[in-house]
Structure formats: structure tokens, C-alpha cells
């Protein structure tokens, strides 16, 4: 016969409950037994930065210090921003949409054709969510610096 009591508090189970009477008991059980979590939610048993044994609800890092060192460092942000810029530049065809310039990614930037919430520069590309970036991208065209300046400052044209 099947056990009809909560495995944490021995309270009677009702309806569709099979092991726990409440989310409080389920969370307590998983906190005390992290090694029994499904592999998709608990992939690592040791911190990926220092190798220390993980405990409780920790899934990759043993402390916020190591999590921040991995994701918040200047080099990590710079790399994340560059990867995201490459993805966006490739989405726009990899070249200036006016003249076809494609030699250097630093020579390409995003020009807003509609109202903008923020600039698509390296800092924002590395620190914003991808959903937010993709939403902002739809308001832009890809230009080289020369064409961007011509569009941005038409009053400074030199008529020779």
C-alpha cells in the first residue's frame, strides 16, 4: 500500500500530493538533499571557480564573490559585449547598410531610426538582457562611423 503522509512532517496528503504536503516541506527536503535534485537543475557538485563542495541551493558557485568574479569582471563584460555585438552585426548583414563597409567591427555602430530607450554600445550590450537588446535592435540600422556622422550632423556638411 502507498504511503499517504508527507515525508518531512508526516502530515496526511490530499488530492494530487504524492510526497509533500506543501511547498515548504518540498523546499526543505531539496535544501537538505541537493544531491537528489534532477540533473537539469543541479549540474555541478563543486564550485566551478574554486572547486569547493556546493551545498544547499548552490548550483554553480559557492559564493557571490566567485559568481561576480566570473560574470561581473571587466574582461567577462568586455567579452560578452563583443560576442553580442558580433551577433547583432551578423543579423544586419555584417556591413554598413549605406556603403557596405565591413573591415572592422569597431567601425560599425547602431543608429536609432526611432525613439531609443538606450544606446546599443558595448557597455549596454554586455549588461542588459538579450530580450531587451533584441527589442532595441529593431529600432536601429547598422552604419559605419562616417555615414553615422553624416546622418547625425547634416548641418555640418562641407559643400565644395
VOTORLUM-863836 format. One record per residue: residue in three letters; z, y, x of N, C-alpha, C in turn. Coordinates in steps of 0.001 Angstrom, whole numbers, padded with zeros to 6 digits, always signed. Layout:
<sites>
alaZYXZYXZYX
...
</sites>
This chain:
<sites>
unk+000000-001181+000830+000000+000000+000000+000000+001249+000878
unk-000688+002280+000426-000835+003524+001164+000444+004360+001123
unk+000785+005004+002281+001943+005880+002359+001636+007172+001606
unk+002469+007575+000670+002223+008759-000143+003191+009893+000170
unk+003664+009954+001423+004547+011045+001823+003981+011747+003058
unk+004340+012996+003209+003900+013820+004347+004429+013216+005645
unk+003586+013127+006671+004017+012512+007930+004931+013428+008748
unk+005109+014674+008331+006018+015601+009024+007365+015696+008309
unk+007335+015977+006996+008597+016258+006297+008984+015203+005254
unk+008166+014164+005095+008414+013082+004136+008425+013543+002678
unk+007834+014691+002406+007726+015163+001027+006599+014409+000330
unk+006720+014225-000974+005736+013487-001758+004384+014210-001758
unk+003273+013470-001511+001924+014034-001524+001392+014051-002949
unk+000564+015061-003239-000010+015167-004576-001513+015367-004473
unk-002228+014995-005524-003667+015256-005598-004450+014653-004445
unk-005221+015495-003747-006098+015031-002671-005419+014998-001305
unk-004152+015331-001232-003444+015314+000040-003363+013881+000555
unk-003672+013707+001856-003650+012352+002411-002619+012162+003515
unk-002318+013227+004285-001359+013103+005383-000263+014160+005340
unk-000634+015378+004914+000295+016507+004994+000465+017144+003617
unk+001661+017652+003371+001928+018287+002087+001486+019755+002069
unk+001332+020349+003256+000968+021765+003321+000266+022065+004647
unk-000345+023238+004710-000989+023651+005960+000072+023892+007042
unk+001271+024277+006630+002361+024479+007594+002670+023165+008325
unk+002746+022067+007584+003017+020762+008206+001830+020312+009055
unk+000601+020528+008561-000591+020151+009332-000642+020913+010656
unk-000384+022242+010609-000399+023051+011835+000696+022620+012804
unk+001861+022309+012268+002960+021850+013117+002579+020554+013826
unk+001974+019632+013092+001545+018346+013665+000516+018571+014785
unk-000500+019402+014534-001530+019635+015549-000999+020427+016745
unk-000018+021288+016507+000603+022024+017613+001381+021062+018508
unk+002067+020122+017904+002865+019166+018666+002014+018053+019278
unk+000803+017830+018747-000076+016754+019213-001492+017267+019479
unk-001679+018208+020410-003015+018787+020621-004038+017764+021103
unk-003575+016714+021742-004496+015682+022229-005115+014876+021089
unk-004583+014980+019877-005126+014253+018726-006112+015083+017905
unk-006346+016330+018319-007330+017171+017631-008719+016591+017848
unk-009634+016789+016902-011012+016330+017111-011599+016948+018375
unk-012481+016230+019052-013023+016694+020335-013788+017995+020208
unk-014385+018291+019047-015148+019525+018892-014243+020750+018909
unk-012965+020600+018525-012072+021745+018536-011205+021794+019784
unk-011138+020709+020536-010306+020680+021739-011078+019968+022848
unk-011888+020702+023555-012778+020100+024536-012134+019903+025896
unk-011175+020751+026230-010594+020716+027572-009129+020313+027501
unk-008676+019611+028526-007258+019293+028615-006587+020128+029692
unk-007394+020736+030573-006875+021600+031636-007551+022960+031566
unk-006850+023981+032025-007391+025335+032082-008649+025333+032950
unk-009727+025967+032470-010978+025968+033230-010931+026926+034418
unk-009886+027740+034526-009761+028673+035648-008851+028128+036753
unk-007688+027589+036358-006716+027186+037383-006416+025681+037392
unk-006845+024966+036344-006612+023532+036297-005279+023120+035691
unk-004439+024084+035306-003136+023784+034726-003303+023078+033380
unk-002401+022138+033066-002434+021395+031803-002296+022355+030628
unk-003176+022228+029625-003113+023067+028431-002084+022497+027467
unk-001486+023367+026672-000506+022908+025696-000687+023685+024396
unk-000113+023158+023321-000170+023838+022033-001593+024047+021552
unk-001912+025288+021185-003221+025601+020630-004217+026076+021680
unk-003856+025999+022946-004754+026412+024022-005944+025458+024076
unk-007172+026018+024190-008358+025169+024202-009160+025265+025495
unk-009082+026406+026202-009825+026553+027458-008990+027151+028577
unk-008122+028100+028225-007366+028852+029225-005872+028687+028996
unk-005108+028671+030095-003660+028512+029972-002971+029835+029658
unk-003655+030962+029887-003041+032260+029609-004119+033306+029358
unk-003708+034416+028751-004663+035508+028506-005107+036129+029830
unk-004278+036026+030859-004655+036539+032184-005940+035870+032667
unk-006010+034548+032556-007200+033831+033012-008376+034026+032060
unk-008106+034123+030774-009187+034381+029813-009825+035738+030100
unk-009004+036746+030332-009520+038077+030646-010224+038101+031991
unk-009711+037362+032963-010340+037314+034279-011751+036740+034168
unk-011913+035759+033273-013217+035114+033098-014188+036006+032309
unk-013722+036597+031203-014618+037302+030287-014611+038819+030419
unk-013542+039388+030933-013399+040835+030959-013658+041448+032326
unk-013922+040650+033330-014141+041201+034666-015452+041977+034706
unk-015549+042901+035631-016753+043728+035758-017987+042865+035981
unk-017895+041868+036856-019048+041012+037137-019475+040215+035907
unk-018507+039717+035127-018834+038970+033910-019517+039866+032888
unk-019014+041086+032733-019608+042019+031783-021013+042412+032218
unk-021191+042644+033516-022500+043021+034032-023512+041897+033802
unk-023111+040675+034083-023994+039523+033893-024320+039319+032413
unk-023307+039428+031538-023519+039261+030104-024468+040336+029571
unk-024293+041580+030030-025165+042675+029610-026598+042455+030056
unk-026790+041993+031285-028134+041749+031810-028828+040608+031056
unk-028102+039544+030781-028671+038419+030037-029098+038865+028646
unk-028246+039646+027986-028581+040122+026647-029756+041099+026674
unk-029809+041965+027702-030938+042890+027795-032239+042115+027993
unk-032220+041088+028846-033406+040259+029046-033869+039617+027735
unk-032918+039125+026945-033259+038523+025653-033933+039539+024740
unk-033378+040762+024687-033946+041793+023817-035300+042268+024321
unk-035432+042445+025636-036710+042868+026204-037774+041818+025895
unk-037452+040553+026038-038401+039483+025712-038763+039501+024238
unk-037800+039840+023389-038081+039930+021950-039146+040991+021668
unk-039114+042079+022429-040075+043176+022244-041377+042958+023017
unk-041553+041804+023605-042788+041508+024315-042709+041715+025812
unk-041564+042153+026316-041362+042270+027757-042008+043461+028424
unk-042482+044429+027633-043140+045601+028236-042992+046824+027343
unk-043237+047988+027941-043215+049252+027206-044235+049166+026074
unk-043825+049561+024893-044716+049459+023741-045746+050582+023698
unk-045676+051539+024639-046671+052616+024716-047688+052369+025828
unk-047200+052009+027026-048121+051919+028169-048215+050526+028789
unk-047320+049610+028422-047382+048255+028956-046616+048044+030250
unk-045819+049027+030710-045028+048866+031936-044127+047647+031806
unk-044091+046799+032874-043291+045576+032827-042739+045150+034179
unk-042768+046028+035169-042396+045627+036539-040905+045412+036746
unk-040075+046243+036140-038646+046194+036420-037871+046417+035128
unk-036907+045545+034864-036135+045657+033626-035322+046954+033570
unk-034939+047481+034732-034187+048738+034759-035051+049905+034309
unk-036364+049764+034384-037281+050825+033968-037583+050802+032479
unk-036983+049868+031749-037208+049765+030306-035923+050050+029554
unk-036046+050759+028436-034883+051034+027614-035254+051068+026148
unk-034238+051102+025314-034433+051024+023871-034325+052416+023265
unk-035399+052841+022575-035436+054146+021927-035246+053949+020432
unk-034263+054646+019869-033983+054536+018442-035003+055338+017641
unk-035599+054711+016645-036521+055401+015748-035817+055757+014443
unk-034632+055215+014230-033814+055508+013056-032435+055948+013541
unk-031575+056316+012593-030207+056701+012958-029540+055557+013705
unk-028813+055901+014760-028177+054858+015561-026673+054859+015375
unk-026096+053679+015495-024638+053541+015489-024107+053680+016909
unk-024879+053211+017878-024520+053296+019289-025760+053043+020123
unk-025693+053400+021413-026811+053168+022322-026857+051701+022729
unk-028056+051215+022973-028199+049863+023499-028295+049935+025014
unk-027187+050298+025651-027126+050339+027109-026356+049121+027606
unk-026267+048973+028914-025642+047776+029485-024195+047603+029026
unk-023465+048694+028921-022069+048588+028519-021936+048042+027100
unk-022700+048610+026175-022643+048133+024797-023225+046726+024654
unk-024254+046417+025425-024833+045080+025355-023835+044018+025806
unk-022979+044358+026752-022029+043362+027257-020768+043266+026423
unk-020423+044310+025678-019128+044321+024997-019191+044218+023478
unk-020356+044295+022894-020481+044203+021435-020874+042778+021035
unk-020681+042466+019767-021073+041141+019289-022592+041064+019197
unk-023133+039862+019326-024588+039700+019236-025099+040090+017860
unk-024351+039825+016815-024787+040213+015469-024959+041721+015372
unk-024016+042459+015919-024085+043917+015911-025274+044415+016735
unk-025499+043791+017880-026611+044178+018755-027946+043909+018070
unk-028088+042751+017446-029345+042414+016762-029615+043354+015594
unk-028561+043784+014918-028709+044749+013829-029199+046094+014367
unk-028650+046522+015493-029040+047795+016103-030452+047720+016688
unk-030833+046563+017199-032154+046358+017801-033273+046652+016811
unk-033034+046356+015537-034061+046559+014518-034406+048028+014316
unk-033601+048915+014855-033848+050354+014733-034549+050921+015962
unk-034962+050051+016886-035450+050506+018189-036875+050068+018497
unk-037456+050754+019492-038678+050304+020153-038380+050279+021644
unk-039120+049467+022393-038915+049349+023834-039879+050281+024555
unk-039327+051159+025397-040141+052128+026137-039753+052136+027605
unk-040710+052565+028452-040378+052838+029846-039711+054217+029887
unk-039082+054550+031004-038381+055832+031114-039323+057013+030917
unk-040527+056938+031458-041456+058062+031331-041775+058362+029866
unk-042186+057367+029118-042518+057599+027711-041283+057963+026903
unk-040140+057410+027255-038921+057769+026538-038620+059259+026698
unk-038770+059778+027913-038518+061204+028143-039553+062072+027412
unk-040814+061640+027361-041832+062399+026641-041519+062480+025155
unk-041036+061377+024584-040689+061365+023162-039410+062149+022908
unk-038450+062003+023794-037145+062644+023605-037202+064158+023801
unk-038036+064628+024742-038101+066065+025048-039546+066565+024969
unk-040148+066587+023789-041547+067040+023668-041717+068517+024021
unk-040671+069294+023907-040745+070722+024200-040889+071002+025701
unk-040708+069995+026545-040798+070190+027988-042144+069736+028547
unk-043128+069424+027673-044466+069036+028153-045053+070127+029029
unk-045707+069713+030117-046401+070648+031006-047876+070627+030632
unk-048368+071737+030135-049783+071836+029784-050541+072420+030957
unk-051286+071556+031639-052047+072019+032823-053505+072143+032453
</sites>
